[in-house]
């Protein structure tokens, strides 16, 4: 019996399941800690935990991951120069759009096409070369976006050739990763893709290595953000398409495990909680592109609200504030269980009443197993040298590197580049201190919470109650905002005073004060997934007056969804008439790789209806489907006639061809 191996690599755990594709039954499953210093160790441990599954029985490996999503939320990734061709520099800065692109450097290059794809200004190749020369020593990759590349990609393609001649750094074009007419979203998507290439490659190399070591001779596919799968080679070139891979796989897994065709799927992981809408057994797809934290991309993905709170979210506390997330840290209880030196240091910090109003003295720093040849400043090298022997609390690390105050530790770049990671207080530690969960070192969790309570000027019980309540409210708010997005997406993002009051009061126990009872109710059942699901999400559902189901195998739902995900390869064409004073002078077709002109609409449609299915089928075959099924949809936009009763004017017709099927197994 052939099996599919589904693997999900998250911020905290790596899960593996063996699924029978004929029946959909999970034959075996196992969870292992994610080993950030070497991801292959955690992947191998998860595979080895599948008792009784011979490597020869596995015919397909499918991977889902939250790595790209977590990196976007936490601000991780390399430095990217965005080469913007034909963009209006003054307009971007005037309307505050430049910062949305999130590039380390912006270079504006002359060159322009119009909306029909005709060149209006030639690409200034000399200006492009000067820009590359200025930036190549200061960045890790280049992202190229031409203002109207969706109408004609020739400037982007030529620019990519020039950059490749001048530099051996990775080069990403906007047209390769996004098809939105929104030029800022396309540029942002290209920048994020370039940032993620080295970050996600670590995972893809690890899965390749682990599969080979275990003697599994099977193709590897990766779940995209829309819940379909793509070949490993495509994921290497376009890692941005793995944004929301984990949540999309979770939604597919929720359908498989719960049997629900419609539900609100809430997946609480280590770093993020993801809320997706399940409709007809598939995750609902966003018509705007994936939005993660401040990243507004053109990536086709599930319509997911992903926010930075999970079992490993960083808790900060002082007399004026208490916050949870969005950064991920290793829980102190887990670190202390694995390393007695951490437990001993926590005991000392608690006993000696170590304090600092502006720095969390209960936190530790540790090396993340990065390569020794990583570029570092002298101060960063001093920090890495001090951490070489093992984790250090922030106060001790400050003394070791010769600084007068812990606020002077410059850790941002080291953490962003994955060289150093934090060990800190998390919701997992709060559960340990409350006695709700006892998986690691509960006594160290209590000590850390006691230190944080002193910094907050409250007793331990009050601190635990406040933190527990804050986590529930943040989770509830994220679920409510995702539900509100079904009515009004902008309203779901708003934070005005009245909206904040209604959200807070609805989620509190004290939601009634005559003459008003403020209760917002989730009408769909909540399917709760993730390792921390049982501890938090039923309580959240009660605040939302919703039915809650935590299915069996909820902790490995993403791995189940990965194994159950299909291949879907889409090809899009746009047909537009060319209007002049005399009427229609012809038609232009914008395809994935080229644009063509036609004298008649019949000829244009004939070309699309021939090329579209062929291209969709070819892409599905290349993605590993033996006999793809091709579906076709089209939507026309007609402008109204000038007078009542007059026929409208065709503005454009959008064609989508989709090749669908199960990966070969």
N, C-alpha and C positions, 0 to 999 in steps of 0.2 A: 504493500500500500504506500503510494507516494504521499509525502507530507510537505507542507509549506512551513518554513521557519520564519516566524514573525519576531522582530527584535525592536524594542523601543529604548532608546538611550536618552534619559532625562538628566536633569541637574543633580538628582539624588540617587536614583536607582536605574539600573539597566535590567529590562525584563525580556524574557524569551518565552515563546509559546510554540508548540508544534500543533498545527491545525490540519485536519483531514479535509481537503478541498471538496470531496464528494459529499460529505455530510455536514460540514461546517463545525464539527465537534472539536473541542480542544483536547488533545490527547495527553499533553503534559505541559507544565509551565514552571517557571522559576524566576525569582528576583535575586539580584545581586547588587551590591553598592557600585555606583558609577565611580570609576577610578580616574580622576581628572588628570593625574600625572601621566597616566598611560591608559587611554580608553580601552585598548584591546584587552587589558586584564579583566575589566568588568564585563565586557562582552563575552570573553571566553568563559568566565565563571558562570554567567547566566546560561550559556549553551551547555556547559558541563553539568548543570543542575537538572537538565531534562533527562531524567532517568529512563533507561530502556529505549532511547531513540538512537538508532544506528545512523551514522552519517550518510550511508548509502540510500536511506529512505527519503532524504531531503532533496527535493527537485527544484526548489525555489527558495530564495532568501529575500525577505522584504523588510526594510528598515524604516522606522519612523523616528523622529527626533524633535526635541524642543531646543536643540543647540542654537540654531539660527535665531529663533524667537527670543530666547534668553539673552543672547548676545546683543540683539537690538534693544531690548529693554534695559539691559545693564550698561549699555554704551561701550561694549567691547568691540574690538576689531582694529584693523590696520589703518594707516593714514592714506587717504585717497585724494588725488588731484582731479577735479572735475573740469574737463575741457568742454565748454559750452559754445556750440557753433550757432551763430545767428540769434542768440538770446539778447534781450534788451537789458543791459547791465543796470541802467538807471531805474528802470521799472522794477526789476527784482529787488533792489535795495529800497526803493520808495515804498513799496507795499509789504516790506518785511518778508519776502519770499526766499531770499538768498539763504537765510539760516536754515530753512526747511530742507535744503539739499544735504546738509550735514557733512560737507567736504572739508578736509584740512586746508585746501586751497582751491580757489575758483580762478579759471583762466577763460577769458572771453575771446573767441576767435571769429572774425568776419566770415560770412557765408550764409546764404539764405535760399530757401525754396518757398513757393506760395502754396496755398491750400490744394492746388491741383497737381503739385509735384514738379512744377516747372522751376528751373533755376532762375533766381532773380539777382543774386550776388554770388560770384564764384567763391569757392573755399580759398581762403588766404593761407596757402601752405607755408609760406615763410613765417607768418605770425604763429602758426601752429608749432613749427619747429622751435621757434624762440621760447614759446611757453613750455615745451617739453624740456628743453635745455635748462630752463630756470628751475624746474620743479623735480626733475628725476632723482636728484641726490637727497631729497627731503621727504619723499613719500614712498609708500609700499606698492601702490598700484595707480592706474589711470582709469577714469570713467569718461566716456565720450558720449555726449548727447547733442544731436542736432535738433533745432527748434521744431521742424516739421518732418522729422525722419519717418513718421508713420505714413507720410505721403510720398516721400522719396528718400531712401536710405543712402544714396551715393556719397554724400559728404561724410557721413559716419564711417562708411566702409573705407573710404580713401584715407580718412584721418587715422583709422586703426592701423592701416598699412604703414603710415609714416611713423606713428608712435613705436610700432614694432621694429622699425629700422633703427630708431634712436635709443631704444631702451629694451632690456629684457624683463621688465616688470610686467605683471598681468595687466591686460587691457580688456575692458568691458564696454560694449556699445549699448546705448539705451534701447535701440530697436530689437536687440537680441533678448532682452529681458522684460520688455513692456510694450504694449501696443496702444496705450492710452493717448488720446489727443492732448491731454494735460501735460505740457512740457516739463513742469516742475516735478510732477510725479515720476515721469520717465527718468529725469536726471537723478532724482532721489533713489529710484530703484537701481540704476546703474551704479551709483556710489555705494549703496548698501551691498550689492552683489560683490563689488570689488573688495569691500571691507571683509566680507564673509569668506572669500575663497580660501585663504590660509586657515581660517578658524574651522570651517567645516571639513576641509581636506584632512585635518587631523583625525576626525571621526571616520571619514570614508576610507582612509588608509588603514585605520584600526579594524574596521569591519572586514576589509579585504584580507588583512593579516590573520585575524581570528578564524575566519572561514577556511582559509588555506591550511592553517595549523591543525584544524580539526578534521581535515580530509574531506570536507564537503565540496563536491564538484557540482555546484549549482549556480545559475546566474543570480546576480544581486540587483534588486530594484529598490527605489527609495520613494516614500510617500511624499507627494506634493501637498501644497497647502489647500488644494481643492478636494483632497481625499482620493485622488487617483495616484498611480505609481509611474515612475520614469526610470529609465536605465541608469546605472551607476555613472556612466560617462557623462550623461546629461546633468546629473546632480553635481558633478565636479565642475562643470563649466558654468552652471547656473544655480549656485547654492541658494540664491535668494528665493527660488521657487519652493524651498523647503520651509519658508516662513509659514507658521501655523500647521506644519506637518503633523506635529503631535496632537493638537486639538482636532484636526480633521480625522486622523486615525482613531482618536477617542470616540468621535461621533459615530464612525462606522462600527467601532467595537461596541458602543452603547446599543446600537440597533441589534447587533448579533447577540449580545448577552441578555438584553432586557426584552427583546421582541417588540419594543415600542416603535411604531412608525412615525409618531410625532412626540417630541419631548424637548425640554430644555436640558441640555447636557452640560453639567458643571464638573470640570475635571480639575481637581486641586493637586498640583504637583509640589515639587520642592521649591521652585523659583516663582512660578506663576500659577494663577487660576484662570482657566479658559472656559468661556461660556459660549456654546454653539446651539443653534436651532436645528433640530432634526425634523425633516419633512419628507414623507414617503420613503423613509428609511435611509435618506442621504443627507449629509450636511447641507444647509442652505448656503448658496454661493453669493458672495458680495458682488454688487454691480459697480462698486467704487474702487476695488483693489484693496489689498491687505493694508490695514493701519495698525502699527505696533508702536505703542508709546508715542514719541514724536515723529516717527517715520511714517509718511504717507506715500505708499508705493502703488505701482501699477500692476502688482502681482495678482493673478487670478487665485483666489483663495476662499475658503469657507468664511462666512460672515460671523466672525468670532470676536468677542470682546476678551482680550487678553490683558490682564493687569498683574502688577508685580506684588503678589502676596501668595505665599505658599508655606509649606512646613519648614523651609529653611530661610525664610525671609529675615532680614536683619532688623532687630529691634533696637531702637535708640531711646534713651530716657534721660531726662534732666528735670529740674523743678518746674520748668515752664512748658514742657512738651513731652509727648509720648508718640512714637511713630513706628510703623511696621512696613518694611520694604521700601523701594522695589529691589534693592540689592540682595543678592543671595550670599550667605555665608555658611560655613560648615557649623552645624549645631555644636555648642560646647559639650553637651552630654555625649555626643558621638565621638568628638575629638578626645575627651577625657577617658572614655572607655577604651580607645585605641592607643592612647599615649599617656602613661601615668604621670609624665612630667607636666602635662596640662592640668591634670587633677591636683597635683601638688602646688602648682603656681596659683590656682584658684583658691585653694585653702589658705595660702599665704595672703593673697589679696583681700580675702574676706576677713581673716584674723587681724591683719594690720590696718584695716580701715583705709586702704589705699583709695584716693579720691582725686577727681579732676572734673570740674563742672562742665567743661566743654569737650572732653574726650572720654569715650567709653573705656574705662580702665579694665573692664572684664574681657576685652577683646584681645585676640592673639593674631599674629601674622605668621605665615609659613610659606616656604618656597613651593612652587607648583610643578616642579619637575621639568621646567623649560630648558631649552638648549643653552649651554654655557656661552655660545657665541652671539646671543641676543645683544642688540645695541643698547647700552646703558650709559647714563651720566655717571660722574664720579660719586655723587650722593646716592644714586640708585645702586651702584656697585657696593657701596658700604653697607647698605641695607641687606642686600643679598648675601654678602659675606657674613654678616651677623646672624642671618637665619640659616646658614649652612648646616649648623649642628642640630637644628630642630626648631619647632615653634617657640616664639617668645611673646609674652604679653607686651602691650604697647609701651608701658612704663619702662620695662627692662630694655626693650629695643631702643627706646629713646636714649637711654644712658649708654648703651653699647656703641651707638654711632656718634656719641659726643654732642648731642643736642641738649639745649636747656629746657625745652618744652615739647611735649608730645604733639602739639599743634604744628610743629615745624617739620614733622615727618612728611615727605613728599611721596605719597603712595599711589596717587591716581593713575599715573601712566603705567606703573608696574602691574597694578591690578587690571587695568583695561587691556593690557597686552598679554595677560594670562601668566605672568612670571611669578606673581605673588598672589595669595588669596587670604581672605580673612576667616577667622574662626570667631563666632560671636553668638549672641543670644538670639533665639528663634522661637516661633510658636511651638516647635517640637520640644524645646526645653521647658516652656511653660506647661505643656501637657505632662512632662515628667515631674515638674515641681508640684503640680496639682494632684498627682497620683492617677491621672487619666491614662497614662501610657508609661511602660517601664522597659523599653527596648534597649536603653543605653545606661549611662551613669547618672542615676537620678539625684544622688547627693551633690554631684558637681553642678547639676542644673539648679538645685536649690540654692547653692552658694552664689552662683552667678546672678540669679534673680534677687537674692538678698542684697548684693552689691548694687545692682541697678535700682532696687527699691530705696536704698540709702541715698543714691544720687537724686532720686525723685522726691525725697523728703516724705516718704510714706512707709508704712510697715509692709512686710512681705505679703500678707493676705490681701491687702488693698492693691498692691502692685499687680499681683496675679489676677485679681478680679478685673481690674481696669484693662489689662492687656488682653485677657480672654474676651472681654466685651468688645474691645477695639477690633480684634480679628473677625469676630462674628459680624460686626457692622460693616467692615470693609468688604467682606465676602458678599453680604447681602446687597450692598450698594452696587457692586459689580454686576450681580445678577439682575437687579432692577434696571440699571442703565442699559444692559443688553436688551431687556424686554421693551424699554421705552423706544429703542432704536427702530422697532417695527412700526411705530407711529411716526417718529420724526428723528432722523439721525442726528441733526444738529442739536436738538433738545437733549438727546442722550449724553452729549458732550458738555453741555452747559453747566455752569456752577454759580448761578445767581443766588441771591439770598433766599428768595422764596423757595426755589427748587431744593436748595441745601436743607432748609428747614423741613420741608415735606419728606425728603429722604431720611433725614436723621430721626424725625419723630415717628415715621412709619416703622422704622427698624428697632425702635426702643420698646421696652416693656410698657412704658407710660405713653401710649399713643392716643389716649382719650383725655380730653379736658372739655367739659360741657361749655359751649354747645357743639364741639367738633370732635369727631373720631377719625383719626388719620390712619387708614390702613390701605396699603397697596398689596394686591393679591396677584400671585402668579397663577395663571389658569392652566398652563401646561404642567404635566407631572415633571418633577425634577429627577433626572437620572444622575446620581452622584458617583463620580469615579475618582481614582487616584488613591495612593497609599494613605493620606490623611483624611479621606472622605468620611469615614465612619465617625471620626472624632469631632468634626466641625459641621458638616453640611446638613445633617438632620436638624441641628439646632437652627441653622440658617433658614431651612425650609419652614420650620414652625413660625419664625418671625414673618415669613412671606405668605403664610396660610396656604401652603402648597403641599401636595402629595410628594413624598420623597421615596425613591427606591435606590438602594445600594445593592446592585446585583452581585451574584457570586462572580469571583474573578475581577471585581471592580478595580483592584490594584494593578492589573495587567491588561486593562481594556485597550490601551493604545497598541500594545503588541498584537492583541487579537485583531484589532482593526487593520493593522498593517498587513497581517496575513490574509485578510478578507478583501483588501482593496483591489479594484479593477484597474486596468489601463484605460485612460481616456486621452486621446491626442486630438487637439482642436486646430483647425485651420480657418482663418477669417479672411474674407474678401469684402471690399467696399466698392460699390458701383455708383458713380455720380455723373449726371448729365452736365454738359458744357453749354451754358447759356450765353447768348449774345443778343443784341437788339433784334436781329432777324429771327431769333428762336434758338432751338437746340442745334448746335453745330457738331455734336458728336458725344461720345461717352468715354469716360476714363475708368479703368479698373485698377484699384490699389490692392495688390496681393502681398503675401508674406515676403517675397524676394524681389518683386519688380512691380512696375506699373505699365499698363498698356492702354492704348487708345483704340476705339472702335467707331465705325461710322454709324452703326445702328445698335439699338438696345438688344435686338435679337442676337446679334453677333457677340455682344458683350456677355449676355446671359449664357449663351452656348459655351463660351470659353470657361466661365466660372463653373458651370454645371458639369463640365468635363474635368477641369483641373482640380476642383475642390475635392471631390470624392477620391480621385487618384492620390492626391497629396495626403489626405487624412489616412487613407489605407496604407500608404507607404510608411508614414510615420508610426502608425500602430504596429505594423509588421516589424519595423526597426526596434520598437519598444518591447517586442517579445510576444505579440499576439499571433497565434497561428492563423485564425480565421476571424479577422475583425469585422464587426458590424458597423456600417457607416450611416449616421443619421444627418439630417440636413434641416436647418431652420433659416428663415429669412424674415427681416423686418424692414419695412419701408417708411420713410418720413416724407410726407407730402405737405407742402405749404398751401394754405387756403387760397382759393381763387380770389380775384380782385372784386367780384360782385357776387351777391347771393345767387346760388344756383349754378355758378360756374364751377367746372372741375378744378381740382387742385393741381399743383405743380410738383412733380417728383423732385425731391432734393437729393435723396440718396437711398440706397438699399444695402443693408448689411447682411451678409451671408455667413453662416457658421456651419462647418462640416466637422463631425466628430467621429473618430474611429474608436470603438469600444470593444472590450473583450477581457477575458481573464489572461494573466500572464501564463506562458507555457510552464507546466509543472509536471 
